[in-house]
Amino acid sequence: ALWKYGYVLLPVLMKNAKVVEIGRNFGIPPSQDVVVGRGSGDFLATVFLAARLYESASEKDGTRRLMMGEMFEKAISSAGFPFKVCCLVSPLDLRGELDEIRTRRSLAENRRASHHASAKNDSEVARLEREIAMWGRQIDSLTTGQKPLEVIFYLSTTANGITEDEAVARARLQSEELSVVVGSALSCEVVQLKGEDMK
């Protein structure tokens, strides 16, 4: 029965036994938030972070855009340790969102028609007109404008130490500092990657 249900039982057994996942020259401890390896005599620990950008620099005015670039440059130059930055840009699929916006516009048009038929509450009709115009602008911007993109920055920092615990502690400290600096420079949330997200 173990061979039949091993794919379910094996991960649970390994997690409870605190087995370390091991590769060629590295290992992932049970906390699964750091990769530890052995370099030329010292231990090396690497922590991975992800930062999602929710607003585009092109949506900001000139001074805020310039300030964002300067803050990112200062963030990179102020770090006193090495780190890597990788940017992943992918187009968003908005077919579902577009259908939802069209449905909301249609509902607002139906409510406006029922208010016109009853000839009451002119302020509600005016509010519905503004709502319909808002939904129309959103549909126009999604169908004719630039296609929205998802931008994720992946960051990693590596620290060394004489012992494994020292290397892990230094790497975690560097990752906390990096997440604060990059998060404030890009005005975004920076999260630490764990487990399968690190792969």
Stockholm file with secondary structure:
# STOCKHOLM 1.0

chainA/1-199         ALWKYGYVLLPVLMKNAKVVEIGRNFGIPPSQDVVVGRGSGDFLATVFLAARLYESASEKDGTRRLMMGEMFEKAISSAGFPFKVCCLVSPLDLRGELDEIRTRRSLAENRRASHHASAKNDSEVARLEREIAMWGRQIDSLTTGQKPLEVIFYLSTTANGITEDEAVARARLQSEELSVVVGSALSCEVVQLKGEDMK
#=GR chainA/1-199 SS CHHHHHHHHHHHHHHHTTCCEECSSEEECTTCSCEEEECSSSEEEEEEEEEEECSCGGGSCHHHHHHHHHHHHHHHHHCCSCEEEEEEEEECCCHHHHHHHHHHHHHHHHHHHHHHHHTCCHHHHHHHHHHHHHHHHHHHHHHHSCCCEEEEEEEEEEEEESSHHHHHHHHHHHHHHHHHHHHHHHTSCEEECCGGGGC
#=GC SS_cons         CHHHHHHHHHHHHHHHTTCCEECSSEEECTTCSCEEEECSSSEEEEEEEEEEECSCGGGSCHHHHHHHHHHHHHHHHHCCSCEEEEEEEEECCCHHHHHHHHHHHHHHHHHHHHHHHHTCCHHHHHHHHHHHHHHHHHHHHHHHSCCCEEEEEEEEEEEEESSHHHHHHHHHHHHHHHHHHHHHHHTSCEEECCGGGGC
//
